[in-house]
Amino acid sequence: MNDYRSVRVALLGGGTVGANVAKILLEHADELAARVGARLELTGIAVRNLSAKRPVDLPASLFTTDAHELILGADIVIEVMGGIEPAREYILEALGSGADVVTANKALLANHGPELFAAAERVGAQVYYEAAVAGAIPIIRPLRESLAGDRVERVMGIVNGTTNYILDRMDSEKDSFDSALAMATELGYAEADPTADVDAFDAAQKVAILAGLAFHTHVPLETVYREGIRGISAEVVELARYAGFVIKLLAIAERVTDATTGRESISARVYPALIPREHPLASVRKANNAVFVQSEAAGSLMFYGAGAGGPETASAIMGDVVSAARRHIMGGPGLGESQHADLPVIPINDIETSYHVVLRVADQPGVLATVASVFHEYNVSVELVEQGVFTPQTGPASKRATTTLVIGTHEARESDLAATVTALSKLPVVDSVVSVLRVEGA
Ligand code: HSE
């Protein structure tokens, strides 16, 4: 094995993912050398605190607090520290010195992707980021390479394990949101401050990355529509179950073609939505992730597995390291980002989906007609109406006899539906709007 050349690999970050990457590099060194055609020499692990406890036993001599020195001597720099700074500074430094970069940093890519990609292109290096979206699941490479000759129409995924765990518990155990969140925290899925997951910031970053790859367009994070799951109560989950749906936090990137002009744009959005129980994404349980891709020639593809975790994320990182090392010894420039399509991202108001609107209304003659006339007034076509199928246990007490109306719509513009719901909420016969959810995958 000694006749192999060597590729110097610097690791920035020694947390759960970093320690597992180091473990694989050390334990499988011979096998990796045979696959790559060069030895992957782990030159060091840059950390903030040398005495912090590590999830894996690693030689103390590998650790350093001097990231700059490590970066200078590296052919490949792996960044698994997270956060924007100093990760951004270190990555730019690595690319500036001609090293390839492997990162799991979705926040950095979603906010500063173009800057990093431009820096890579200037020197013929490459930024690899399979681990940034959906952990162990190969989805970046399939979109970037396997489907590069096809036309992707839609990417719909469960890309946040914490919220999937919470929603799954609310569905299968009939837990409240608070109790499911507490369990997610206890199991280590949710952070002490669960905002990034629960309010869908994490999923929005991931869908910005996926949309950019799928549609060969830069998708700024601020153009991604984002709604989290705090408004999903046990009652709303039960209503969904009753109607044959399950609620999932869906990250959607979609090609939208204007029927009149034929002009194309894209939509990137994340929100909790109803999906039919028989849809492949409905069976994604616990903290797992899955991404459902529809493309012109390939049809429907589903990628499923662990979206987080030390060893799982390390697997995705190591796939990138092997690719980068192979290219390093073969020579040739890195694969740049393909953004030639440069499609506009349309706002949520212009999106068309179907909805389920649940109302608590006065149980008296003429109410159905009054409610239906509001949908008509705002150009929203009603597909189904069910009355009295479910009695909400929460919400304001009513002095009159009430019943529940579940109204399913055909596809309607988001802005028209929003206007409909505002008008409905002002009707004297409507006690409360129990829920408004989009339907996907039906
Ligand atoms: N917090 C994320 C999740 C994992 O719950 O899926 C890292 O992206």
Residues whose N, C-alpha, C, O or C-beta is under 5 A from the ligand:
A	BS01	HSE	V159 N160 G161 T162 Y189 D197 G307 A308
